[in-house]
Amino acid sequence: MWILGRLLKFSSLLILYLIFFSQLSTVSAKQPGYLNDMELNSLSFTSYENINPNLLVYPLKRVSEEIKLKLLKSPEQKRGYMYGLYEIRLRELVYIVNNKKEGFIFFTADRYNSFVGKIKKEYPLDANLKMKFQDHIKLLERLRDIYPASSLYWEKIQQTIDTTRSLI
């Protein structure tokens, strides 16, 4: 009984903690990146995520997202939430590449590709979203071209472009 009480208390605190972190707003880059804010804005990109894969609290953010998804009942709510999470995965990838966090590119790109695969399988795009994803492809192409052609990072980002194109 004591263990169950402790587990419930821990779970409650963890959920409150996760909700707090998931409510944090997006932020601008604090250090100069490969692309400046004006170029990012011209590619329809406005802000980064506050919690990105290079931070130790990132797994907590992901757990929070999974809990929220499981709590949604309506298929339309889940669909909207999944598209929102896709936007988050994109902002994380842009942050990692543009802020020169190359050690996290493969992990972040794989998370992005996995997420795009879920959307393709479970939540097909409508015409408006297809146009939005075309804009995302332009942004990804610009990020890819930061690196020398056929380098490992170039190839990985090209893979994200190909995965995104498969949705359209």
ABEGO torsion letter per residue (X at the ends): XAAAAAAAAAAAAAAAAAAAAAABBBBBBABBBABBAAAAAAAGBABBBABBAABAAAAAAAAAAAAAAAABABAAAAAAAAAAAAAAAAAAAAAAAAAGBAAAAAAAAAAAAAAAAAAAAABBBBAAAAAAAAAAAAAAAAAAAABBBGBAAAAAAAAAAAAAAAAX
